[in-house]
Amino acid sequence: MHSVTAIVVAHDGARWLKETLEAVLRQSRPLDRVAGVDNGSRDGSGRILTEAFGPSSVLSMSRSTGFGEAVHEVVRRLPRASGQEWLWLLHDDCAPDAHALRALLHAADQNPKAAILGPKLRDWLDRRVLLEIGVTVGRSGRRDTGLEPREYDQGQHDGTHGVLDVLSVSTAGMLIRRDVWEELAGLDPRLPLFRDDLDLCWRARVAGHRVLNVTDAVAWHAEAASRRRRRIAASEDHPRRIDRRNALFVVMANLPFWALVRSVFRNITGSLVRTVLFVLAKQPANALDEIAALGSVLGHPGRLFKARRERKKGRKQGYPAVARLFTPPGATWRRLADMFQRYLAGEGPVDSAGRHHAAAASSEDEGDELLTDSGLFQRMSSSPGVWLCVLLLAVTLAAEWSLFAGGLLGGGTLVPVTGGASDLWRLYVENHHSAGLGSDTWAPPYVAVLAALSTIFFGKTWLAVSVLLLGCVPLAGLSAYVATRRMITYTPARVWLAATYALLPVATGVVASGRVGTALVFVLIPVYAALATRVVAGSRRAAWGFGLLLAIGTAFAPLVYVVVAILGGLAAVSFGGIRRGVGVSLAIGLGTPIVLLFPWLAEIVREPRRILLESGLADPSLADPRLGADALLMLNPGGPGTPPVWVTAGLVAVALGALLLRRHQTVVAIGWGVTLFGVLLAVVVSRLAEWPGVPLAFAATGLLVATALTAHRITEFRAAGGLRRAGALLIVIVAFATPLAAAGLWIVGGAGGPLRGDLRDPVPPLSAAWSPNGERTLLMRPEGGRLAYTLLSGRAPFIGESDLRAPAADTARVGTAVAGLASGRGGGDVQILAAYGVQFVTVPGPVDVALQRALDSEPALVRVSLSETGGLWRVAGTVTVPKPPSGGDGWHRTWLWAQAALVALVLVLASPGARTAEQQEDYGDAPAPARSSRRRPKNPEEQVPA
């Protein structure tokens, strides 16, 4: 004979309490006794309880009283009843089905060892969604319901005979034998909220009792506390922190000793990882809760030891019965992978208070996912962007086959690529550089960017440079295709834009001249354009990302910042008064490069001519100072590797045709405005004897976007028939003539130019072997009637060392000595060079006869070798290797740390975070009407009416 007492605890839950009480009193198996507890409610919950149960059956307690303490007080005052006595614990936001109690007691009769039973919990608002069918945890305390986000109940989890053996059930609807409650001392008052149910059920399992979830019993739960639908008075902490702290406490209090030791290390490591993920997702409150919860448990060992002492009886012997119900080990890795996937998707690694159903509902209709094949291969093989990249890669390989000769890659503005990522990092952070004559100047910031890229490419600088420079055509095509997906929805237009942009004369000229800086900028410009549209819309995250990428481009080519700053100023004037937040977003985007590159930019400003230069060697012969106006208007920067002027005539023709369309006139005008500005800036740059590739790349971007945005009109012309259809075909032919002609000419002509892939190490092996103490080698190169020289410190120069500046006095003195040595005038030129550590003099082949005679006639030089590949001479006298200055530049070291911290901060601010706040359902007095379900409910009274 069963005797059941229902205990309802209320706390500011009037919006749900009325329906809950009606459901409790309408049970098909009548209750023997009812009791209510009002924990200091201020919304009339106490009055509602009194009206339903009567004044003699309701207790009033303080607002800070927890659920367990309230139930303890009721049980203490409750007289014993005859027969098997049960306590039915209910929250004020949990409405049981009319047959829930009958199903729970039936399961208890069928399973005599069952001491705690709980119903299947569904969502209060969407009554088809499953919340819990029992709960388990991992050894790290992470709550696991075993359900998919927003999983509908279709009976798929109903156990054999309607019961499931589980580790824990919720106190929302928990049915527990009174004798077991008293044996286990009930809910732990130290856990006023969250995980008190897990602790009680764990202790029941250890004591040899069964815990069952009865799937034939259903209750609807609003989870008001964990969803923050009401203020929590039992604690001042955030629900997330309370839940995590109690989870750690319960696990550490109940685990055997050695399992506890492993759990402590596991939780410390896991909490640190999760904290980092929360910070990256821009959820500092979650990160603080994670660390604070761990510190709260480990920082109060006395409370933990007391709890372990109370649970000592049977803990080790009963642990196997609990451990078999833990979350499987593989599920932890799946959870971590899911968190990382959510972070990359921009949702952030959100971990609600143990709920798995809180994810946003899919926008697809129910069942549509079964009609969609989301396989990676199918998505890639059906993507026009992928096929475009494959074609561009094939064109690139066909044109650049001569550059894969197996030697060092170099020529033009690119020094022969040697060294690795560690060498570039060392170059960037060291205070004094031994390269050349030695220098105390700071390495340019693009060295750090290349070092980071080299690190990604397994520490291989040559691989990073090859991918960036030789692969800039397919990379630019991919960048343009992906970046314009929101601006241009017409796929054929995007394909044409990406193909045309990737094969512009700027791209082929970049490869031929070895311009790594412009190659990177060329790939980034479409990304700049895409982010700029979001920046002018007021997006702060896009502004931080834009600023970071602009800083990277500026580090390689300072002229990029000038172009973007002018365009940004025009955008501020145009949109600042129309859209909120545009000014702040623009300030972030344009101010970030200044902050990240401040000392280096200050040097650039002091020498304005350097704004026009880019990373690498400055070679005036690679730019045409007499570049014609026709070339500039056709977006052709001139120089090695660029095609004839007429190649881009098709692009310009269709762009002019876009001006005739009446629609999108504003967009077309903006695109043409950017184009004209870029062309005018290119005119200025070319007249200053510098290569105008960067401004022409911006000009081409504006022209392509303005044209592609109107390309969808082609379909209208084609559908009209007649002359319009013929005109549409002609426009398509003219438009695609530019990328096809550029690709064909590039393949036929090859990537010819100063860039070569068969260069040798400029340091002869003998001089490298005979320079154990850092002796230097003087490399002399006759070039076009003048003599160039380089001092090598036993190795080839690294990328970035050409931008280091030696003291002016030393440079002048060594330059005079080199000129005297080459002229054969005699004197003390060799002794001057020896004082600077020069041990060898080398001349690459074929060696100029006059230069050979001058070197042979110098008594202080001894010829070591002479062949078609070059000559080598050794200094006969004493060589003094200059010692690096003692001490270091403290300001440099401080700035490097500050710069690293600023970059990390900008990365966090620019990285994807949670797109929206946690879904805040409005749980009113009446539930939303349930939508039709495909599965007919078992019970016609399953829905509790409002």
N, C-alpha and C positions, 0 to 999 in steps of 0.2 A: 504494500500500500504506500503510494507516494504522497508526500505533502510538499507543496511548492510555495515558496514565498518570493514574490517579485519585489526587487529593490530597484527603484528608479532614482538616480542621482541627477539633479538639475543644477545648472549654473548659467544664467543668462541665456537660456535656450527656449524662450517662449515661442519663437517662430516655428520650432519643430515639436515642442513638448505636447501640444494639444493632440496632434495626430498620433504621437507615440503612445500617449495614455489611452486613446481610443483603441489603438491596436492591441494594447496589453489587456484591456478589460474585455475585448471581444474574442478572446481565445476560445477555440472550440473545446479545449480541455480547461475548464474553469480553474482559476487560481484559488489556493486555499487562504493565502494572506497576501496583502500588498503593503508596501512601505515606501515612503518617499523621503528624500533628503534634499533640502534646498540650501546650497552653499552660497548664501549671501547674494542671491540674484537681485538685480535692480530693474528687471524688465517685466515683473509680474509672474515669474515662473513659480514662486512659492504659492501665490494665490491659485494658480491653475492646478497645482498639485493638491492643495487643500480641497478644492472643489471636486476633484476626481476621487481622492482617497479618504477624505474626511480629516478633520483637525487632529484626531488621535493617532493617525497613521503617518504623520509628516513631522520630520525633525528640521529644525533650522540651525545651521552652523555658519561659521565665518566664511568670508570670501576666499580666504587663503587655504581652506580645507581641500585636500586632494581626494580623488575618487576612492582610493583604498581606505583612507581614514574615515570617510563617510560610511562606507559599507561596514567597517569594523564597529562603528558606533551603533549601527542598526542591529548587527548580530549580537552585540553585547547586551542590548536591551530586549532582544527577541526571545520570548519563552520557547522552550522546546515543544515540538509537536510529535504526535505518535507516528509510527511507521518510518519509512525511509525519507529523511528530510532533505530537501533540495533548496538551494538559493539560486534564483535567476537574476543575474545582474544586468542592468540595462542603462544605457546612456539616454540622456534626454533627446538625442538626435538619432535614435535608432528605433524604427518602427517594425516590429516583427509581423510576419504573415499570420493570418488567423489560425493556421494549423501548425505554427512553428513549435509551440510547446508540446503538442501531442507527438510530433515527429521526434523531438528530443527525448522525451520519456520512453517512447517506443524503442529508440536506439539504446537507451540505458537498460531496458529490460533484456534486449538481445545480447548485450555485452556487459555482463555483471562486473567486470574489472574496470569499466569506464567510470572515472570519478569526475572528469571535466568534459563537457560537451559544448559545442558551439555551432551556430547556424551558418549557412552560406550567406555571405554579405554581398549585397549589390549596391550600386550607386543610388543615392537619394534622388538625383535629378533625372538621369537617364537610367531607368529601372531595368534595362537589359544588360548594363555593364557590370561585370564582376569586379568586386573589390578584394575579397578574400575567400579562400576555401581552406583555411588553415594557414599558418605562417611558420616559416623556419628562418634560421639565420646561418651565416657563415661564421667561421672562427674569428673573423674580424668584427663581428657584431652587425654586419649589414643585413637588414631585413629583406626577406625574399618571399614573395607570395607565389612564385612560380607561374604568374600570369603574364600575358602580353599586354602592352598598353591598350587600354580601352577595349579589352576582350569581351565579347558578348557571351552571355550564358545560353548555351544551347544543349546543356547536359553533357558536354564533352568531358567534364571533370568529375562527374558523379561517380562515386566509388561503388564497389560491390556491396549490395544490400543498402546502398544509400549512405555509407559511412566511409571516412578516410582516417587512417592513422596519421596524426600530425604531431609536430612538436608543440605547437601552441595554437590557441584560439583567442580571439579578441574578447575583452571584457564587455563589448557591446553585444549582449545576448548570451553571455557565458552562463551555463548551467553547471553548478558544482555542488557536490554532496556536502552537507554541513559538517559531518564528522571529518571529512578530508580537509575542509577549510580550517577547522580547529586544530587538526593534527599538524598542518603546515603553517599555522599562524597567519593564514590569509595573505592578502596582498601586503607587500612591504611598504610601510608608510614613508620610507626614504625615496620612494618612487611615486610621487603624487600624480605624475602624468607620464604616459608613454612607457612601454616595455614592462610595466608592472604585470601585464598578462603573461608575457614571455617568462618572467622570473617565476611566477606561480606555477605555470605549467611545467617548466623545467624541474622544479622541486618535486612536483607530483610524479613526473616520469622517474626521477631518481628514487622516489619512495616506492616504486613498483606499480603505480596506477597508470591507466591508459587515458590518453587525451584524444578525443574524436571530434572530427568535423562532420556534422550530419547534413548532407547535401539536400535531403528532402525538406529540411527546415530552412526557411528563407527570411532574411531581415534586410531592411534598406537603411543604410547608414550615410549620414551627411558628412562625417569626419570634420566637424566644425572646428575643433581645436587645431588639428594638424593643417587644415586648409586656411587657418587664420580668419575664420568667419565670425569669431568672437574673441574678445580680449581674455587672456589667461591671467587669472589672479593668483593661482597657486605658486607661480614663479614669475620673476621679472625678466627672465631670459627669453630669447627667441625660441619658438617651438623646435626649430631645426637643431639648435644647440642642446636643448633639453633632450630631444630624442637621441642624438648621437652620444651625449654623456651617459644617459641611462643605458643605452645599448652596450657601451664599453663596460659600464659598471656591472651589468647583469652577467655578461660573458666572463669577466675576470673574477666575479664572485663565485661562480658556479663551476668553472673549469678545474680539473685536477692540476697539481702543481706544475708538472713538466709541460702540459698543454698550455698552462697559464704563461709560462716563460716564453714559449713560442708565440703565443698570442700577443704579448707585450711588444716583442720585436716586430711582429707583422703589423700591428696597429700603428706603431710609431712610423714605420716606413710608409705604410699606406696613407696615413694622414698627411705626411709631408708631400707625397705625390699628389694627392687630391687637392691640397692647399695650393700647390703650384698651378694645377689645372684651373682651379677657381679664379686665381689671380689672372691667368691668361685669358679667361673668359670674362674678365672685368666684373667679377662677383666678389668684391672684397668682404662683404658681410658673410657670405658662405665660407670663405677662407678663414675668417676670424672665428666663426662658430666651430669649424673643424678643429683648429688648433686649441681653442679655449676648452672644448669638450674633453680633448685628450689631457690637457693640463689639469683640468678640474678633477679627473679621476686619479691620475698619477700624482697630483699634488696633495692629495689627502689619503695617504696610505693607511692611516689609522681607521678611517671609515671602511676602507676596502678590507682590511684584515678582520675587522669586527664582523662584517658580512660573511666573510669566508669561514670564520669560526662558527657562526650560526648555521652554516650549510655544510659543515664538515661530515655529518652523519650520512653515510652511504654515497658520498659524492664520487669516490673512485669506483666503487662497485657498480653504481648505476649509470656511470658515464657512457658505457657502450650502447645502452638503450637510447641515449640522447644523441650520441655521435652519428648513429646510422641515419638520423633524420636531419642532419645538417645539410646545408646547400652543398651539392657536389663540387669538388675542387675546380672542374672545368668551367663552372658557371661564373666563378670569380673573374676568370680571364675574359669570358664573354661580356661581363658587366663592364670591365675596363675598356674593351674594344668598343662597346656601345657608347660609353662616355666620350671616347676619343672621336668616334664618328659624329656624335651630337655636337662636339666642339667644332669640328671641321665644317659641319653643316650650318654653323652659326647659331645653334640653339643653346650652346653652353652646356657644361657637364652638370646639369641640374640634378640634384638628389633630394627629392622631397622627403617628407617624414615617413619613409618606408613605403611609399605608395608607388605602384607600378602603373597605375591607370591614369596618371596625371598628364601624360603626353597629349599634345593637341591632336584632335581628330584629323584624319586624312581628308584631303579635299576630294579624293576620288569617291565615287559612289560605291556603296557596298557591293563587293564582288568584282569590281572592275579590275582589281589587281590581278585576278586570275586570268584576265584576258591580255595582260601585258607581260611580255618577256623582258625581264630586266637584266639579262645576261650581258656581261661586259663585252664579250666579243661581238654580239649582235649590235649593241649600241655603237661600238666603234666602227664596225664594218658598214653601218648604215649612216654614219655621220659624214656629211660633205666636207666638214673641216678636216677630218682625218684623211680623207682621200686627197684633199688639197695639199696637206702637209707631205703626204707621200710623194705626190707629183713634184712639189718644190724640192724635196730632198733628192729625188732622182735627177732633176735639173742641176742641182748644186753639185752632186757627185760627178755628173758628166762634164761640168765646166771646170771643176777644181781638181780633176784627177792628177794633174801635174804637180799639185802641192803635196801629194802624199808620197814623197820620195824617200822617206825614212830618215831624213836628217833633221836638223833643227829648223823650226819655223821662225822666219824673221824676214826683215826687209821693209823698206818704207819707213813708217813711224814706229815699227815694232822691232825692238831689239831681239836677238836670238833668244828664244824662250828656254831658259834653264832653271834649275832649282825646283823647290817644292813649296808646299804650303808653309812648312815650318820656317823656311828661309824668308818668305814674304812676311810672316808674322814677326820674325826677329827684326827684319828691316823696319817694320812699322813702329815697333816699341822701343828700339834701342835709341840712346841719346846721341851717341857719336857713331858715324858711319865711316868705315875704313875704305869704302870704294873710292876710286879715283885718288884725289889729293886729300881725301878725308873731308868730312863735313859735319857740322853741328846742327844743320837745319833739320826740321822735322820732315819725315817722309810724307808725301802727299796722301790724302785719305783714300784715293782709289786703290792704293796698295792693300789696305785692309779689306776692301770689297773683293779684290782678286784673291786675297788670302782666304777669305771665307768661301768663295766659289771653289778654290782649289781644295779646300778641306772637304767640301761636299763631293768633289770628284776624286776621292780617295787620296788626297794629298798631291795630286798630279797637276802642276801648273800648266804643263803643255796641253793636257786634256781639257782643262777649263778654258784656256785661250782658244783652242781649236774649235770647241763647241760654240763658243761665243762669237768668234770671228768667222770661221769657215761655215758655221751653221746659222749665221744671222739671217739668211734669206728664208729658210723654212721657219725659223723662230719668229721672224717678223710677220710672216703669213699667219702663223698660229695666233700670235698676239693680236693681230688686226681682226681675225675672224672671231675670236672669243670676246675681245673687248667691245665689239660693236653689236653684240647679241641683243642688247636692250635698245640700242638706238635704231638699228636697222633690222626689222623683222622679216623682210623679204630675203629668203636664203640665197637665191641666185645673185642678188646684189651684194650680199656679204662675201660670197665666194669671189666675185669679180673685184671687189674692193681689196680683199686680202691678197689675191694674186697680183694685182697691179701694184699695190704698195710694196710687197716683198721684192718685186723685180724692178723697182725704180732705179734710175741711174745712180742715185745715192748709194744703194745697196751694193751694186757691182763695183763702184768706186771705192767703197769702204774695204771690200775684200782685197782688191788689187793693191791698195796702199797700206794695208796692215793697220787700219785705224780701229783698234779695239774699243776705244772710248766711244767713237761715233757708232760703232756696231751695237754697243749696249744701248745707247740712247735711241737708236733707230728701232730697236725692239720695244723700248719702253714708251715711245711716243703714243701709240694707240691706247696703252693703259692710262697714260696721262689724260687723253681725251675722254675715256670712259669715266675715270674718277672725277674729272672736272665737272661733268654733268651732274654728279651727285654732290660735289662740293657747293656748286651754285644753288643747289636745292637745300643746302643747310645741313648736310650730313657731317657730323663730327668725326665718326669713325673713318669715313672716306677721306676726310681732310687730313687725318693723321697718316693714313696709308699713302695719300698723295704726297704729303710732305716728306715721308721717308724715301719714297721712290724718286722724288725730285732731288733729294740730297744725294742719292746714288748717282743719278745722271749728272748733276752739277760737279761731283767729284771727278768725273772723267772729262766733262766738257763744260766749263763755267758759262759758256754762252747760252746754255739751256736755261739757266736761271733767269738771264736777262729777258729771253723771249717769253717765258712763262710769267714773269713778274709783270711785264707790260700787258700781256693778255689778261692776267688776273686783275690788274688795275682797271682795265676796260670793263671786265665782268662786274667788278664791284660797283662801278658807276652805273652800269646798265641794270643790274639786278638787286643792288643793295637796298634800294627803297621799296622793292616789290616783295621780296621773300625774306622772312625772318631768319636770322642766324647766318645769313650769307657772309656778312662782314667778319664774324668770328671764325667761320670755317675757312674763309680765304686767308685770314691772318694766321691761322694754324698751318694751313698748307704752305704758305710762303715764308712763314717764320721758322718752321722746323729746320729747313736746310741751313739757315743762318746760325741757329743754335748748335746744330750738330757739327758744322764745319767752320765755326767762328774764327779760330786763329788762322787757318789756311785762307779763308776768304778775306781776312784783313790784309794778308800779304798780296792777294790778287788785286784788291782795290788800290793798294799803293802802286801797283804796276798795271795800269789798265790794259796794256797791250796783251797781257797774259790771259785776259778774258776770252780772246779769240783763239787761243791755243787749246789743245786737247792733250790727253795723256800720251806719253811716248816721245819719240824724237821729233824735234822741230826741223822739218826739211822743206825749205821754201820751194824747191823744185817740183814738189808734188801738187802745187796749186798754180793755176794759170791767172796771172795778174791782168791779162788782157781778154778775159772771158767775155764773149759777146753777149749782147742783150738777148739775142734769140735763144741762146743756151739757157740763160737764166729764166726766161719766160716759159721755156719748155721743161723747167725743173731739172736741168742738167748741170751739175756742179763742175764738170770738166775734170781734167786730170786722168791718171792711169785707170784703165778698166771701165770707163764710162762709154756707153754706146753712142751712135750718131744722134744728133739733135732731134731728128724726125721721129724717133721711136715713140716719144710720148705725145705725138700729135693727136692720136686717137683719144687719149685722156682729155686733153685740152678741148678738143672738138665737142665731146659729149658734155663736158662741163659747161661750155658756152651754150649748148642747147638747153641745159637745165635752167638757164636764166630766162628762157622764153615761156616757161610754165608758170601759170598763175598761182597754183597751189604751192605751199611751202616757201613762199618768197622770203620770209624772214630767215628761215634756216639756210636757204641758199645764199642769202646776202651775208650772213655770219660766216659761212664757209669761205666765200669769196673774199671777205674782209681779212680772215686769217691768211689766206693765200697771198693777197697783195702785200700784207705786212711782212710775211716771210720772204717774198721776192725782193722787196725794198731793202730789208736787212741783209739779204744775200748780196745785193749790189754793193752795199757798203763794205761787207766783209771781203768780197773779192777784190775790191779796189785797194784794200789794205794788204793785198798779196797773201791772203789766207784762204783756206778751202771753205766754201760756203755750204757744205753738206748739211749741217744741222738746221739752219734756217730754211733751206729748201725742203727738208724732210717735214718740217712743220707746215710749210706751204702746201705740200702735196697732201698731207693729212686733211687739211681744211677743204681742199678741192675734191678729194675722194668722198668725204662724208657728205658734202653738199650735193654731189652727184648721185651717190648711192641712195640717199633718202628719197629721191624722186624717181628711182628706177622702177618702182612698182607700177608706174604709169605705162610701162611697156606692155603689161598684160592687158590694159584697157585698149591700147592701140591695136594689139594683136586681135583682140576680140571684135574690134570694130570692123575688120576686114578692109578690102580695097587698098587704097593708097596708104592708109594709116598702118595697115598690117605690113606692107612693104617697107614703110618708114621704120617701123619697130625692128624689122629684121636688119635693116641697114645700121640702125643705132647699135644693135648688139654686135654686129660685125666690127664696126669702128671701135667700140669700147674694148672688145677682147683683142683687138689688133695690138694694143700696147703690151700687155703681158706676154702674148705669144711671140711678138717680134723681139722683145727683150730677152726672153728665154732662148730663142733660137740663136740670136747673135752672141749671147753669152756662151752657149755651148760651142759654137763654131770658133769663136775667138779665144775661148778659154779665159781663165782668171789670170790673164797676163798682167804683169806689172812688177813693181819692185819686190813684192812679197814672193818669197821662195820657200820651198819645203825641204831643200837639200843643203842647207848651210852647215858648215862645220864649226866646231868650237873655236872661237877666235884665239884662245890661249893655246900655243903649241904644247904638246905633251912634255917636251923637255923642260920648258920654262916652268910648267906647273910642278914637275917632279923636283926641280932644283930650287924651289922657293919654299923651303919648309918653315921659314919664319915670317911669312907674309910679304916677301919681296915682291915688287911690282914689275909688271911688263908694260913697256910703252908700245902701243899699237899705232903705227903710222899708215894713213890711207890717202894716197893722192886722189883727189876728186875734182875733175873739171878745172884743172889749172891751179887749184889750191890744195893745201895739205891739211887734212883733219887728223886728229890724234885722240887717243883714249888711254887712260891709265887703268890697267887691270891688276887686281890684287890676287893673282894666282888662280883666277877663275873668270868665266864670262860674267858680264854684268847682269843683274837681275832687273826685272821690270820695275820701274820706279826710280832706279838709281840715277837715270839720266836727268831727273828733275832735281836732284840734290845739288846744292851750290857750295863750291869750295870758297875759301877766303879769296877776295879779289887780288890781293897782293901775291899770294902763292900762284894763282892762275896766271897772272901776268908774267911772273918770273919763269914758270915752267914753259909757258907759251913761247917766250923769247928764246929759251934754251933749245926747244924743239925746232924752232925756225933756224937757229944757228946750226944745229946738228944736220938738218936736211940740206942746208946750203953749203956745208963743208968748210965753213970759215975757220974752224979750229977754236982754240981757246979753252975756257973752262965749262963749256956747255954740259959735257958728260958728268963732270964733278957736281954741277948743280942738280942734275937729274939723280945722281947717286945719293945726294943728300936727302932727296925725297923718296928714297927706297927703290929706285929703278934698277933692277938687276939685268933685265933683258930688253932688247929692242926687236920688234918683229914687224915685218911688212908682208901682207897677204899677196899671193901671186896673181898675175905675173908681176914681178918686181920691176919698177921703173929703173932703167939703166943709170940715169943720173943720180937717183937716190941711192942706188947700190954703191956707186963710186964714192959718194959723199960719206956713207957709213963705213966703207972699207978704208977710206983715207983717215979716219979718226983713230989715233993711236990708242985711245982708252977703250976701244971696242974690239972684240975678238969675234970673228965670224964663226958661228956654230954650224949652220947649215944654209944651203941655198938650193932651191929647186923651183919647179914650175908652180908648186903650191904655195911658195913663200920663202922668205929668208928670216934667219934668226941670228942676232948678235948678242954677245954677253959683255957686260961691263967688267973690265979687267981690274979695276981698283976696288977699294973698300966701299961697301954699300951700307948706308945707315937707314934702318927702317924707323920712321917716326913713331913714337909711342903715343897711344891715344891719351887724351887728357884725363886726369884723375877726377873722381867725383862724378856727379851727374846733374842733369837738369831736373830739379825737383818739380818745377812748374809743369814740365812735360809729362812726368809721371802722374801728377795730379790730374792733368787734363785727360790723359788716357783713361783713368778710372772714371772720371766724370763723364767722358764721352761714352764709355761702355754702359754706364748706368742710364744715360739719356737714351741711347739706342734701345736698351731693354725696355725702358718706359714707353717709348714710342711704339715698339713692337706690341706691347700689351694693349695700348690704346687703339692700335690699328687692327689688332687681331679680332676674329669673330667672337662675339659674346652671345648672350641670350638675346634673341630677337625681340621677344615680348616678355612682359611680366607673367608670373604664374597665372594660369587661368583662374579668374575669380567668378565662379558661378554664383548666381543669385539664388540662394536657397531660401525661398519664401515660405510662407505658411503652407502653401499647396504645392505639390510636386508637379513638374511639367508632365503633360499627358504622354504616356509611353507611345512610341511609334509602333506600327504593326510589326510583328516579329514573324519570321518564317517558321518558327517552331511554336506549335500550340501549347500553351501552358498546361501543366498537369492538373492544376487545381483551378476551377472557375473563380474562386475567391482569392486567388494569389495576390491580386492588386489590392492594396489597402486604400479605400477611397479617402479623399481629402475631407 
